[in-house]
Amino acid sequence: MAEGTQSLRELNKLRTRELISHVATRLFLERGFDKVTIAEVAAAAGVAKMTVTNHFPRKEDLVLDLHEELVTGPARVVAERATGESALDALRRHFFQALGRCDPVLGFSGPDFVAMLVGSPALTARFREIHEQREGALAVVLAAETHAAEDDLTPRLVAGQIITVYRVLLDEVFRRTLAGQDNESIAERLAEPARRSFDLLRPSLGDYAVR
Protein backbone atom coordinates (compact mmCIF):
# COMPACT_ATOMS: atom_id res chain seq x y z
CA MET A 1 0.00 0.00 0.00
CA ALA A 2 2.84 2.36 0.90
CA GLU A 3 4.46 1.82 -2.48
CA GLY A 4 1.19 2.50 -4.28
CA THR A 5 0.65 5.65 -2.24
CA GLN A 6 4.15 6.83 -3.10
CA SER A 7 3.58 6.19 -6.81
CA LEU A 8 0.30 8.13 -6.71
CA ARG A 9 2.00 11.00 -4.91
CA GLU A 10 4.76 11.13 -7.54
CA LEU A 11 2.20 11.02 -10.34
CA ASN A 12 0.30 13.93 -8.79
CA LYS A 13 3.52 15.91 -8.44
CA LEU A 14 4.32 15.29 -12.11
CA ARG A 15 0.84 16.38 -13.17
CA THR A 16 1.10 19.54 -11.08
CA ARG A 17 4.49 20.33 -12.56
CA GLU A 18 3.17 19.86 -16.10
CA LEU A 19 0.13 22.03 -15.35
CA ILE A 20 2.29 24.84 -13.97
CA SER A 21 4.66 24.66 -16.94
CA HIS A 22 1.78 24.69 -19.43
CA VAL A 23 0.03 27.64 -17.77
CA ALA A 24 3.28 29.60 -17.42
CA THR A 25 4.20 29.07 -21.06
CA ARG A 26 0.77 30.28 -22.17
CA LEU A 27 1.04 33.42 -20.07
CA PHE A 28 4.59 34.12 -21.22
CA LEU A 29 3.61 33.75 -24.87
CA GLU A 30 0.61 36.05 -24.40
CA ARG A 31 2.32 38.81 -22.41
CA GLY A 32 6.08 38.24 -22.58
CA PHE A 33 8.31 36.46 -20.09
CA ASP A 34 9.49 39.57 -18.23
CA LYS A 35 5.95 40.91 -17.71
CA VAL A 36 4.52 37.86 -15.92
CA THR A 37 5.17 37.22 -12.23
CA ILE A 38 5.43 33.95 -10.36
CA ALA A 39 2.37 34.97 -8.35
CA GLU A 40 0.36 35.39 -11.55
CA VAL A 41 1.45 31.95 -12.76
CA ALA A 42 0.41 30.42 -9.45
CA ALA A 43 -3.00 32.12 -9.55
CA ALA A 44 -3.65 31.01 -13.14
CA ALA A 45 -2.65 27.44 -12.31
CA GLY A 46 -4.73 27.39 -9.14
CA VAL A 47 -1.82 26.56 -6.86
CA ALA A 48 0.13 28.35 -4.14
CA LYS A 49 3.13 30.47 -5.11
CA MET A 50 5.32 28.17 -2.99
CA THR A 51 4.13 25.20 -5.06
CA VAL A 52 5.43 26.90 -8.20
CA THR A 53 8.81 27.66 -6.65
CA ASN A 54 9.09 24.15 -5.22
CA HIS A 55 8.83 22.74 -8.73
CA PHE A 56 10.68 25.58 -10.47
CA PRO A 57 13.13 27.38 -8.14
CA ARG A 58 13.98 29.84 -10.91
CA LYS A 59 11.43 31.66 -13.02
CA GLU A 60 13.48 30.96 -16.16
CA ASP A 61 13.08 27.23 -15.60
CA LEU A 62 9.33 27.56 -16.08
CA VAL A 63 10.20 28.11 -19.74
CA LEU A 64 13.38 26.06 -19.95
CA ASP A 65 11.94 23.00 -18.26
CA LEU A 66 14.39 20.90 -20.30
CA HIS A 67 17.34 22.61 -18.64
CA GLU A 68 18.42 19.45 -16.81
CA GLU A 69 18.53 17.49 -20.06
CA LEU A 70 20.34 20.37 -21.76
CA VAL A 71 22.98 20.45 -19.03
CA THR A 72 23.51 16.73 -18.47
CA GLY A 73 22.69 15.28 -21.90
CA PRO A 74 26.15 15.38 -23.57
CA ALA A 75 27.87 14.15 -20.40
CA ARG A 76 25.46 11.23 -20.13
CA VAL A 77 25.97 10.30 -23.78
CA VAL A 78 29.72 10.07 -23.24
CA ALA A 79 29.33 8.13 -20.00
CA GLU A 80 27.06 5.59 -21.76
CA ARG A 81 28.99 5.31 -25.05
CA ALA A 82 29.57 1.90 -26.57
CA THR A 83 32.79 -0.07 -26.33
CA GLY A 84 35.22 1.12 -28.99
CA GLU A 85 33.35 4.40 -29.45
CA SER A 86 35.07 7.73 -28.87
CA ALA A 87 33.43 10.61 -27.02
CA LEU A 88 33.16 12.58 -30.26
CA ASP A 89 31.58 9.70 -32.18
CA ALA A 90 29.06 9.09 -29.41
CA LEU A 91 28.05 12.75 -29.34
CA ARG A 92 27.87 12.93 -33.11
CA ARG A 93 25.63 9.85 -33.23
CA HIS A 94 23.37 11.20 -30.53
CA PHE A 95 23.17 14.64 -32.15
CA PHE A 96 21.99 13.27 -35.48
CA GLN A 97 19.44 11.03 -33.78
CA ALA A 98 18.04 14.12 -32.06
CA LEU A 99 18.19 16.09 -35.32
CA GLY A 100 16.18 13.41 -37.07
CA ARG A 101 13.32 13.78 -34.61
CA CYS A 102 13.58 17.59 -34.36
CA ASP A 103 14.27 17.30 -30.66
CA PRO A 104 13.44 20.42 -28.58
CA VAL A 105 16.81 19.94 -26.85
CA LEU A 106 18.43 21.10 -30.10
CA GLY A 107 16.23 24.20 -30.14
CA PHE A 108 13.29 22.98 -32.23
CA SER A 109 10.04 24.71 -31.25
CA GLY A 110 7.52 27.15 -32.68
CA PRO A 111 8.36 30.70 -33.81
CA ASP A 112 6.37 32.33 -31.00
CA PHE A 113 8.26 30.35 -28.40
CA VAL A 114 11.65 31.13 -29.94
CA ALA A 115 10.75 34.82 -30.21
CA MET A 116 9.94 34.82 -26.51
CA LEU A 117 13.26 33.16 -25.68
CA VAL A 118 15.48 35.48 -27.68
CA GLY A 119 13.46 38.54 -26.75
CA SER A 120 14.02 38.18 -23.02
CA PRO A 121 17.37 39.28 -21.53
CA ALA A 122 16.75 37.01 -18.54
CA LEU A 123 16.20 33.93 -20.73
CA THR A 124 19.15 34.81 -22.95
CA ALA A 125 21.37 35.01 -19.86
CA ARG A 126 19.98 31.71 -18.59
CA PHE A 127 20.85 30.06 -21.92
CA ARG A 128 24.43 31.27 -21.61
CA GLU A 129 24.57 29.79 -18.14
CA ILE A 130 23.18 26.49 -19.39
CA HIS A 131 25.85 26.29 -22.10
CA GLU A 132 28.53 26.88 -19.46
CA GLN A 133 27.02 24.25 -17.17
CA ARG A 134 26.76 21.60 -19.89
CA GLU A 135 30.37 22.32 -20.86
CA GLY A 136 31.41 21.85 -17.25
CA ALA A 137 29.40 18.63 -16.87
CA LEU A 138 30.93 17.21 -20.05
CA ALA A 139 34.44 18.15 -18.90
CA VAL A 140 33.93 16.30 -15.61
CA VAL A 141 32.92 13.10 -17.41
CA LEU A 142 35.76 13.38 -19.93
CA ALA A 143 38.25 13.83 -17.11
CA ALA A 144 36.91 10.75 -15.33
CA GLU A 145 36.81 8.62 -18.49
CA THR A 146 40.39 9.53 -19.48
CA HIS A 147 41.79 9.44 -15.91
CA ALA A 148 43.08 12.97 -16.45
CA ALA A 149 45.19 14.60 -13.79
CA GLU A 150 43.55 17.37 -11.77
CA ASP A 151 45.64 20.06 -13.49
CA ASP A 152 45.12 18.63 -17.00
CA LEU A 153 43.17 21.17 -19.04
CA THR A 154 42.50 18.77 -21.90
CA PRO A 155 39.01 17.65 -20.80
CA ARG A 156 37.89 21.27 -20.40
CA LEU A 157 39.36 22.28 -23.75
CA VAL A 158 37.71 19.32 -25.49
CA ALA A 159 34.36 20.00 -23.82
CA GLY A 160 34.58 23.64 -24.87
CA GLN A 161 35.12 22.75 -28.52
CA ILE A 162 32.27 20.25 -28.62
CA ILE A 163 29.74 22.37 -26.75
CA THR A 164 30.53 25.27 -29.08
CA VAL A 165 29.20 23.12 -31.93
CA TYR A 166 26.00 22.46 -29.98
CA ARG A 167 25.61 26.15 -29.14
CA VAL A 168 26.17 27.44 -32.68
CA LEU A 169 23.82 24.88 -34.20
CA LEU A 170 21.12 25.68 -31.62
CA ASP A 171 21.45 29.37 -32.46
CA GLU A 172 21.03 28.47 -36.13
CA VAL A 173 17.86 26.52 -35.37
CA PHE A 174 16.52 29.60 -33.61
CA ARG A 175 17.52 31.88 -36.50
CA ARG A 176 15.86 29.71 -39.11
CA THR A 177 12.74 29.29 -36.97
CA LEU A 178 12.34 33.06 -36.71
CA ALA A 179 12.88 33.28 -40.48
CA GLY A 180 9.74 31.19 -40.94
CA GLN A 181 11.21 27.78 -41.76
CA ASP A 182 9.45 24.71 -40.38
CA ASN A 183 11.23 22.16 -38.20
CA GLU A 184 11.61 19.51 -40.92
CA SER A 185 13.16 21.99 -43.34
CA ILE A 186 15.52 23.27 -40.68
CA ALA A 187 16.65 19.75 -39.80
CA GLU A 188 17.27 18.96 -43.44
CA ARG A 189 19.27 22.14 -44.06
CA LEU A 190 21.22 21.80 -40.82
CA ALA A 191 22.43 18.28 -41.52
CA GLU A 192 25.35 19.27 -43.75
CA PRO A 193 26.69 22.08 -41.52
CA ALA A 194 26.39 19.71 -38.55
CA ARG A 195 28.33 16.98 -40.35
CA ARG A 196 30.98 19.49 -41.35
CA SER A 197 31.24 20.77 -37.78
CA PHE A 198 31.84 17.33 -36.30
CA ASP A 199 34.21 16.43 -39.14
CA LEU A 200 36.34 19.48 -38.35
CA LEU A 201 36.86 18.10 -34.84
CA ARG A 202 37.68 14.57 -35.95
CA PRO A 203 41.42 15.00 -36.75
CA SER A 204 42.18 16.04 -33.17
CA LEU A 205 39.39 14.39 -31.19
CA GLY A 206 38.46 11.28 -33.18
CA ASP A 207 40.64 9.05 -30.99
CA TYR A 208 40.06 10.88 -27.72
CA ALA A 209 38.28 9.11 -24.88
CA VAL A 210 37.70 5.83 -26.73
CA ARG A 211 36.04 3.28 -24.47
Backbone as JSON, one array per atom type, in Angstrom:
{
  "sequence": "MAEGTQSLRELNKLRTRELISHVATRLFLERGFDKVTIAEVAAAAGVAKMTVTNHFPRKEDLVLDLHEELVTGPARVVAERATGESALDALRRHFFQALGRCDPVLGFSGPDFVAMLVGSPALTARFREIHEQREGALAVVLAAETHAAEDDLTPRLVAGQIITVYRVLLDEVFRRTLAGQDNESIAERLAEPARRSFDLLRPSLGDYAVR",
  "N": [[0.82, -1.2, 0.0], [1.95, 1.2, 0.81], [3.86, 1.61, -1.16], [2.21, 1.96, -3.41], [0.88, 4.27, -2.66], [3.01, 6.06, -2.63], [3.69, 6.05, -5.36], [1.38, 7.17, -6.46], [1.5, 9.68, -5.29], [3.83, 10.69, -6.49], [2.99, 10.73, -9.15], [0.95, 12.65, -9.02], [2.5, 14.87, -8.36], [3.99, 15.13, -10.7], [1.97, 15.7, -12.54], [1.07, 18.14, -11.52], [3.37, 19.68, -11.88], [3.54, 19.66, -14.7], [1.16, 21.0, -15.32], [1.64, 23.55, -14.22], [3.84, 24.34, -15.77], [2.69, 24.38, -18.32], [0.67, 26.34, -18.05], [2.25, 28.56, -17.36], [3.83, 28.86, -19.66], [1.86, 29.54, -21.52], [0.99, 32.03, -20.52], [3.38, 33.49, -20.69], [3.82, 33.52, -23.44], [1.63, 35.0, -24.24], [1.96, 37.51, -22.97], [4.64, 38.07, -22.66], [7.75, 37.1, -21.29], [9.1, 38.61, -19.26], [7.12, 40.18, -18.2], [5.36, 38.77, -16.7], [4.56, 37.55, -13.51], [5.66, 35.29, -10.89], [3.68, 34.94, -9.0], [1.39, 35.46, -10.51], [1.44, 33.34, -12.28], [1.03, 31.23, -10.49], [-1.55, 31.85, -9.55], [-3.06, 31.58, -11.92], [-2.71, 28.91, -12.41], [-3.93, 27.81, -10.29], [-2.68, 27.14, -7.9], [-0.56, 27.35, -4.95], [1.87, 29.98, -4.55], [4.26, 29.05, -3.46], [4.18, 26.41, -4.24], [4.72, 26.59, -6.96], [7.38, 27.56, -6.9], [8.6, 25.48, -5.58], [8.59, 23.47, -7.48], [9.82, 24.78, -9.59], [12.48, 26.39, -9.01], [13.68, 28.64, -10.15], [12.49, 31.33, -12.09], [13.06, 31.35, -14.81], [13.26, 28.66, -15.4], [10.71, 27.79, -15.66], [10.13, 28.17, -18.28], [12.34, 27.01, -19.57], [12.12, 24.15, -19.12], [13.46, 21.93, -19.84], [15.99, 22.17, -18.95], [17.62, 20.56, -17.35], [18.1, 18.28, -18.91], [19.37, 19.56, -21.03], [21.72, 20.41, -19.77], [22.9, 18.04, -18.72], [22.8, 16.18, -20.75], [24.88, 15.78, -22.96], [27.07, 14.91, -21.36], [26.04, 12.56, -20.25], [25.67, 11.02, -22.54], [28.33, 10.53, -23.3], [29.23, 9.13, -21.06], [27.76, 6.81, -21.34], [28.56, 5.67, -23.7], [29.3, 3.32, -26.34], [31.39, 0.36, -26.3], [34.56, 0.78, -27.74], [33.86, 3.12, -28.94], [34.46, 6.55, -29.48], [34.39, 9.61, -27.52], [33.66, 11.8, -29.13], [32.48, 10.53, -31.36], [30.29, 9.29, -30.16], [28.81, 11.5, -29.31], [28.32, 12.74, -31.73], [26.74, 10.78, -33.01], [24.51, 10.74, -31.3], [23.65, 13.39, -31.57], [22.75, 13.5, -34.26], [20.7, 11.66, -34.18], [18.92, 13.04, -32.53], [18.52, 15.27, -34.16], [17.17, 14.13, -36.28], [14.66, 13.67, -35.21], [13.8, 16.16, -34.67], [14.34, 17.3, -32.11], [13.41, 19.08, -29.18], [15.51, 19.71, -27.48], [17.58, 20.44, -29.1], [16.78, 22.87, -29.87], [14.48, 23.04, -31.37], [11.31, 24.31, -31.87], [8.25, 26.24, -31.8], [7.81, 29.34, -33.7], [6.77, 31.5, -32.13], [7.46, 30.76, -29.56], [10.27, 30.68, -29.72], [10.75, 33.36, -30.33], [9.98, 34.52, -27.94], [11.95, 33.48, -26.25], [14.42, 34.55, -27.27], [13.87, 37.18, -27.05], [13.92, 37.93, -24.44], [15.99, 39.27, -22.04], [16.6, 37.99, -19.61], [16.1, 35.26, -20.13], [17.9, 34.85, -22.21], [20.31, 35.22, -20.86], [20.12, 33.08, -19.1], [20.3, 30.95, -20.89], [22.97, 31.23, -21.71], [24.2, 30.56, -19.34], [23.38, 27.9, -19.09], [24.73, 26.73, -21.26], [27.35, 27.0, -20.33], [27.22, 25.4, -18.05], [26.65, 22.85, -19.13], [28.95, 22.45, -20.57], [30.77, 22.32, -18.48], [29.81, 20.02, -17.13], [30.24, 18.06, -19.08], [33.02, 18.17, -19.27], [33.78, 17.19, -16.77], [33.0, 14.48, -16.93], [34.57, 13.64, -19.11], [37.12, 13.97, -18.02], [37.03, 12.04, -15.99], [36.67, 9.7, -17.51], [39.01, 9.56, -18.98], [40.91, 9.45, -17.1], [42.25, 11.78, -16.32], [44.71, 14.0, -15.02], [44.38, 16.24, -12.2], [45.2, 18.82, -12.82], [45.15, 18.84, -15.55], [44.23, 20.35, -18.44], [43.02, 19.38, -20.67], [40.46, 17.89, -20.8], [38.63, 20.0, -20.3], [39.18, 21.75, -22.4], [38.5, 20.16, -24.6], [35.77, 19.71, -24.08], [34.86, 22.33, -24.31], [35.24, 22.85, -27.06], [33.46, 21.0, -28.24], [30.94, 21.63, -27.13], [30.65, 24.15, -28.14], [29.97, 23.63, -30.79], [27.39, 22.52, -30.42], [26.13, 24.81, -29.34], [26.31, 26.76, -31.39], [24.9, 25.53, -33.45], [22.38, 25.29, -32.26], [21.72, 27.99, -32.03], [21.46, 28.51, -34.73], [19.25, 26.98, -35.4], [17.32, 28.44, -34.01], [17.53, 30.89, -35.42], [16.69, 30.2, -38.01], [14.13, 29.32, -37.45], [12.85, 31.69, -36.64], [12.97, 32.91, -39.06], [10.95, 31.78, -40.41], [11.03, 29.15, -41.29], [10.01, 25.71, -41.27], [10.23, 23.0, -38.85], [11.07, 20.52, -40.01], [12.26, 21.31, -42.42], [14.33, 22.87, -41.42], [15.85, 20.95, -40.05], [16.67, 19.37, -42.18], [18.24, 21.18, -43.66], [20.18, 21.75, -41.85], [21.69, 19.53, -41.53], [24.01, 19.13, -43.17], [25.83, 21.32, -42.43], [26.1, 20.51, -39.74], [27.32, 17.97, -39.97], [29.72, 18.78, -41.14], [30.76, 20.34, -39.09], [31.25, 18.48, -36.99], [33.05, 16.88, -38.36], [35.23, 18.58, -38.64], [36.29, 18.51, -36.12], [37.21, 15.95, -35.91], [39.96, 15.21, -36.74], [41.56, 15.92, -34.49], [40.16, 15.01, -32.26], [39.05, 12.55, -32.76], [40.12, 10.16, -31.78], [40.02, 10.47, -29.13], [39.26, 9.71, -25.78], [38.29, 7.02, -26.15], [36.3, 4.26, -25.52]],
  "CA": [[0.0, 0.0, 0.0], [2.84, 2.36, 0.9], [4.46, 1.82, -2.48], [1.19, 2.5, -4.28], [0.65, 5.65, -2.24], [4.15, 6.83, -3.1], [3.58, 6.19, -6.81], [0.3, 8.13, -6.71], [2.0, 11.0, -4.91], [4.76, 11.13, -7.54], [2.2, 11.02, -10.34], [0.3, 13.93, -8.79], [3.52, 15.91, -8.44], [4.32, 15.29, -12.11], [0.84, 16.38, -13.17], [1.1, 19.54, -11.08], [4.49, 20.33, -12.56], [3.17, 19.86, -16.1], [0.13, 22.03, -15.35], [2.29, 24.84, -13.97], [4.66, 24.66, -16.94], [1.78, 24.69, -19.43], [0.03, 27.64, -17.77], [3.28, 29.6, -17.42], [4.2, 29.07, -21.06], [0.77, 30.28, -22.17], [1.04, 33.42, -20.07], [4.59, 34.12, -21.22], [3.61, 33.75, -24.87], [0.61, 36.05, -24.4], [2.32, 38.81, -22.41], [6.08, 38.24, -22.58], [8.31, 36.46, -20.09], [9.49, 39.57, -18.23], [5.95, 40.91, -17.71], [4.52, 37.86, -15.92], [5.17, 37.22, -12.23], [5.43, 33.95, -10.36], [2.37, 34.97, -8.35], [0.36, 35.39, -11.55], [1.45, 31.95, -12.76], [0.41, 30.42, -9.45], [-3.0, 32.12, -9.55], [-3.65, 31.01, -13.14], [-2.65, 27.44, -12.31], [-4.73, 27.39, -9.14], [-1.82, 26.56, -6.86], [0.13, 28.35, -4.14], [3.13, 30.47, -5.11], [5.32, 28.17, -2.99], [4.13, 25.2, -5.06], [5.43, 26.9, -8.2], [8.81, 27.66, -6.65], [9.09, 24.15, -5.22], [8.83, 22.74, -8.73], [10.68, 25.58, -10.47], [13.13, 27.38, -8.14], [13.98, 29.84, -10.91], [11.43, 31.66, -13.02], [13.48, 30.96, -16.16], [13.08, 27.23, -15.6], [9.33, 27.56, -16.08], [10.2, 28.11, -19.74], [13.38, 26.06, -19.95], [11.94, 23.0, -18.26], [14.39, 20.9, -20.3], [17.34, 22.61, -18.64], [18.42, 19.45, -16.81], [18.53, 17.49, -20.06], [20.34, 20.37, -21.76], [22.98, 20.45, -19.03], [23.51, 16.73, -18.47], [22.69, 15.28, -21.9], [26.15, 15.38, -23.57], [27.87, 14.15, -20.4], [25.46, 11.23, -20.13], [25.97, 10.3, -23.78], [29.72, 10.07, -23.24], [29.33, 8.13, -20.0], [27.06, 5.59, -21.76], [28.99, 5.31, -25.05], [29.57, 1.9, -26.57], [32.79, -0.07, -26.33], [35.22, 1.12, -28.99], [33.35, 4.4, -29.45], [35.07, 7.73, -28.87], [33.43, 10.61, -27.02], [33.16, 12.58, -30.26], [31.58, 9.7, -32.18], [29.06, 9.09, -29.41], [28.05, 12.75, -29.34], [27.87, 12.93, -33.11], [25.63, 9.85, -33.23], [23.37, 11.2, -30.53], [23.17, 14.64, -32.15], [21.99, 13.27, -35.48], [19.44, 11.03, -33.78], [18.04, 14.12, -32.06], [18.19, 16.09, -35.32], [16.18, 13.41, -37.07], [13.32, 13.78, -34.61], [13.58, 17.59, -34.36], [14.27, 17.3, -30.66], [13.44, 20.42, -28.58], [16.81, 19.94, -26.85], [18.43, 21.1, -30.1], [16.23, 24.2, -30.14], [13.29, 22.98, -32.23], [10.04, 24.71, -31.25], [7.52, 27.15, -32.68], [8.36, 30.7, -33.81], [6.37, 32.33, -31.0], [8.26, 30.35, -28.4], [11.65, 31.13, -29.94], [10.75, 34.82, -30.21], [9.94, 34.82, -26.51], [13.26, 33.16, -25.68], [15.48, 35.48, -27.68], [13.46, 38.54, -26.75], [14.02, 38.18, -23.02], [17.37, 39.28, -21.53], [16.75, 37.01, -18.54], [16.2, 33.93, -20.73], [19.15, 34.81, -22.95], [21.37, 35.01, -19.86], [19.98, 31.71, -18.59], [20.85, 30.06, -21.92], [24.43, 31.27, -21.61], [24.57, 29.79, -18.14], [23.18, 26.49, -19.39], [25.85, 26.29, -22.1], [28.53, 26.88, -19.46], [27.02, 24.25, -17.17], [26.76, 21.6, -19.89], [30.37, 22.32, -20.86], [31.41, 21.85, -17.25], [29.4, 18.63, -16.87], [30.93, 17.21, -20.05], [34.44, 18.15, -18.9], [33.93, 16.3, -15.61], [32.92, 13.1, -17.41], [35.76, 13.38, -19.93], [38.25, 13.83, -17.11], [36.91, 10.75, -15.33], [36.81, 8.62, -18.49], [40.39, 9.53, -19.48], [41.79, 9.44, -15.91], [43.08, 12.97, -16.45], [45.19, 14.6, -13.79], [43.55, 17.37, -11.77], [45.64, 20.06, -13.49], [45.12, 18.63, -17.0], [43.17, 21.17, -19.04], [42.5, 18.77, -21.9], [39.01, 17.65, -20.8], [37.89, 21.27, -20.4], [39.36, 22.28, -23.75], [37.71, 19.32, -25.49], [34.36, 20.0, -23.82], [34.58, 23.64, -24.87], [35.12, 22.75, -28.52], [32.27, 20.25, -28.62], [29.74, 22.37, -26.75], [30.53, 25.27, -29.08], [29.2, 23.12, -31.93], [26.0, 22.46, -29.98], [25.61, 26.15, -29.14], [26.17, 27.44, -32.68], [23.82, 24.88, -34.2], [21.12, 25.68, -31.62], [21.45, 29.37, -32.46], [21.03, 28.47, -36.13], [17.86, 26.52, -35.37], [16.52, 29.6, -33.61], [17.52, 31.88, -36.5], [15.86, 29.71, -39.11], [12.74, 29.29, -36.97], [12.34, 33.06, -36.71], [12.88, 33.28, -40.48], [9.74, 31.19, -40.94], [11.21, 27.78, -41.76], [9.45, 24.71, -40.38], [11.23, 22.16, -38.2], [11.61, 19.51, -40.92], [13.16, 21.99, -43.34], [15.52, 23.27, -40.68], [16.65, 19.75, -39.8], [17.27, 18.96, -43.44], [19.27, 22.14, -44.06], [21.22, 21.8, -40.82], [22.43, 18.28, -41.52], [25.35, 19.27, -43.75], [26.69, 22.08, -41.52], [26.39, 19.71, -38.55], [28.33, 16.98, -40.35], [30.98, 19.49, -41.35], [31.24, 20.77, -37.78], [31.84, 17.33, -36.3], [34.21, 16.43, -39.14], [36.34, 19.48, -38.35], [36.86, 18.1, -34.84], [37.68, 14.57, -35.95], [41.42, 15.0, -36.75], [42.18, 16.04, -33.17], [39.39, 14.39, -31.19], [38.46, 11.28, -33.18], [40.64, 9.05, -30.99], [40.06, 10.88, -27.72], [38.28, 9.11, -24.88], [37.7, 5.83, -26.73], [36.04, 3.28, -24.47]],
  "C": [[0.86, 1.26, 0.0], [3.46, 2.67, -0.45], [3.46, 2.42, -3.45], [0.89, 3.95, -3.96], [1.76, 6.55, -2.74], [4.06, 7.07, -4.6], [2.51, 7.2, -7.17], [0.76, 9.54, -6.39], [2.95, 11.54, -5.99], [4.03, 11.5, -8.82], [1.5, 12.37, -10.2], [1.28, 15.08, -8.87], [3.89, 16.19, -9.89], [3.21, 16.05, -12.83], [0.8, 17.85, -12.78], [2.21, 20.3, -11.77], [4.14, 20.63, -14.02], [2.12, 20.95, -16.24], [0.76, 23.41, -15.19], [3.08, 25.27, -15.19], [3.78, 25.09, -18.12], [1.15, 26.08, -19.25], [1.05, 28.76, -17.9], [3.65, 29.9, -18.86], [3.13, 29.86, -21.79], [0.81, 31.76, -21.79], [2.24, 34.16, -20.65], [4.43, 34.44, -22.7], [2.63, 34.9, -25.1], [1.15, 37.43, -24.03], [3.82, 39.09, -22.39], [6.61, 37.74, -21.25], [8.52, 37.46, -18.96], [8.3, 40.29, -17.61], [5.01, 40.05, -16.86], [5.26, 37.5, -14.63], [4.87, 35.78, -11.83], [4.05, 33.88, -9.7], [1.24, 34.84, -9.36], [0.29, 33.98, -12.15], [0.73, 31.05, -11.77], [-1.11, 30.6, -9.45], [-3.68, 31.48, -10.75], [-3.69, 29.5, -13.09], [-3.47, 26.91, -11.15], [-3.92, 26.72, -8.05], [-1.18, 27.7, -6.07], [1.43, 28.77, -4.82], [4.28, 29.56, -4.7], [5.35, 26.86, -3.79], [4.88, 25.41, -6.37], [6.93, 26.89, -7.95], [9.41, 26.34, -6.18], [9.43, 23.33, -6.46], [9.84, 23.45, -9.62], [11.33, 26.68, -9.63], [13.46, 28.69, -8.85], [12.87, 30.08, -11.93], [11.79, 31.2, -14.43], [13.22, 29.48, -16.44], [11.63, 26.85, -15.88], [9.25, 27.46, -17.6], [11.16, 27.02, -20.17], [13.29, 24.83, -19.07], [12.76, 21.8, -18.7], [15.83, 21.22, -19.89], [18.21, 21.48, -18.1], [18.94, 18.56, -17.94], [19.56, 18.26, -20.88], [21.7, 20.31, -21.09], [23.65, 19.09, -19.0], [23.55, 15.82, -19.69], [24.02, 14.86, -22.51], [27.02, 14.55, -22.64], [27.35, 12.72, -20.28], [25.74, 10.39, -21.37], [27.38, 9.74, -23.76], [29.85, 8.96, -22.2], [28.74, 6.79, -20.43], [27.49, 5.11, -23.14], [29.38, 3.85, -25.14], [31.06, 1.61, -26.51], [33.38, 0.19, -27.71], [34.8, 2.45, -29.58], [34.04, 5.56, -28.72], [33.99, 8.68, -28.36], [32.82, 11.39, -28.18], [32.17, 11.78, -31.09], [30.25, 9.48, -31.47], [28.19, 10.34, -29.46], [27.52, 13.05, -30.73], [26.66, 12.04, -33.4], [24.37, 10.34, -32.54], [22.78, 12.48, -31.12], [22.3, 14.37, -33.37], [20.71, 12.49, -35.21], [18.44, 12.09, -33.33], [17.61, 15.01, -33.22], [17.1, 15.43, -36.15], [14.77, 13.49, -36.51], [12.98, 15.21, -34.22], [13.39, 17.79, -32.87], [14.32, 18.74, -30.12], [14.77, 20.74, -27.9], [17.78, 20.62, -27.8], [17.89, 22.47, -30.48], [14.97, 24.21, -30.97], [12.04, 23.29, -31.42], [9.36, 25.68, -32.21], [8.12, 28.55, -32.69], [7.98, 31.62, -32.65], [7.21, 32.03, -29.77], [9.7, 30.83, -28.53], [11.74, 32.64, -29.8], [10.73, 35.25, -28.75], [11.3, 34.58, -25.88], [14.3, 34.22, -26.0], [15.14, 36.92, -27.34], [13.56, 38.91, -25.28], [15.48, 38.17, -22.57], [17.6, 38.23, -20.46], [16.91, 35.61, -19.11], [17.48, 33.78, -21.55], [20.33, 34.56, -22.01], [21.32, 33.59, -19.31], [20.53, 30.7, -19.61], [22.37, 30.05, -21.88], [24.92, 30.45, -20.43], [24.44, 28.3, -18.39], [24.31, 25.95, -20.26], [27.11, 26.1, -21.27], [28.41, 25.65, -18.56], [27.16, 22.93, -17.92], [28.2, 21.37, -20.29], [31.11, 21.78, -19.65], [31.08, 20.4, -16.94], [30.11, 17.67, -17.81], [32.4, 17.09, -19.69], [34.69, 17.2, -17.74], [33.93, 14.83, -16.05], [34.14, 12.74, -18.25], [36.99, 13.18, -19.06], [38.23, 12.46, -16.43], [37.18, 9.59, -16.3], [38.24, 8.48, -19.0], [41.41, 9.51, -18.33], [42.76, 10.62, -15.96], [43.51, 13.47, -15.07], [44.38, 15.85, -13.47], [43.93, 18.67, -12.49], [45.7, 19.93, -15.01], [43.93, 19.41, -17.58], [42.49, 20.51, -20.23], [41.0, 18.51, -21.86], [38.19, 18.93, -20.94], [38.0, 21.86, -21.8], [38.52, 21.48, -24.76], [36.22, 19.62, -25.33], [33.98, 21.35, -24.42], [34.39, 23.61, -26.37], [33.82, 22.07, -28.93], [31.0, 21.03, -28.3], [29.56, 23.6, -27.62], [29.75, 24.85, -30.31], [27.72, 23.07, -31.58], [25.38, 23.86, -29.91], [25.35, 26.85, -30.47], [25.02, 26.84, -33.47], [22.45, 25.19, -33.58], [20.75, 27.1, -32.02], [20.94, 29.4, -33.9], [19.6, 27.95, -36.24], [16.93, 27.67, -35.0], [16.4, 30.6, -34.78], [16.6, 31.46, -37.63], [14.39, 29.63, -38.71], [12.12, 30.67, -37.08], [12.21, 33.54, -38.15], [11.68, 32.61, -41.16], [9.87, 29.77, -41.47], [10.6, 26.8, -40.77], [10.54, 23.77, -39.89], [11.88, 21.16, -39.16], [12.59, 20.14, -41.91], [14.46, 22.4, -42.65], [16.43, 22.07, -40.46], [17.37, 19.31, -41.07], [18.43, 19.88, -43.83], [20.42, 22.21, -43.06], [22.13, 20.57, -40.86], [23.85, 18.45, -42.05], [26.27, 20.14, -42.89], [27.05, 21.3, -40.26], [27.45, 18.65, -38.84], [29.7, 17.63, -40.5], [31.59, 19.91, -40.01], [31.91, 19.63, -37.03], [33.07, 16.82, -37.04], [35.44, 17.3, -38.87], [37.03, 19.11, -37.04], [37.53, 16.74, -34.89], [39.2, 14.42, -35.96], [42.07, 15.06, -35.37], [41.46, 15.26, -32.09], [38.82, 13.01, -31.55], [38.91, 10.09, -32.35], [40.69, 9.39, -29.5], [38.93, 10.22, -26.95], [37.53, 7.96, -25.57], [37.49, 4.82, -25.62], [36.6, 1.91, -24.88]]
}
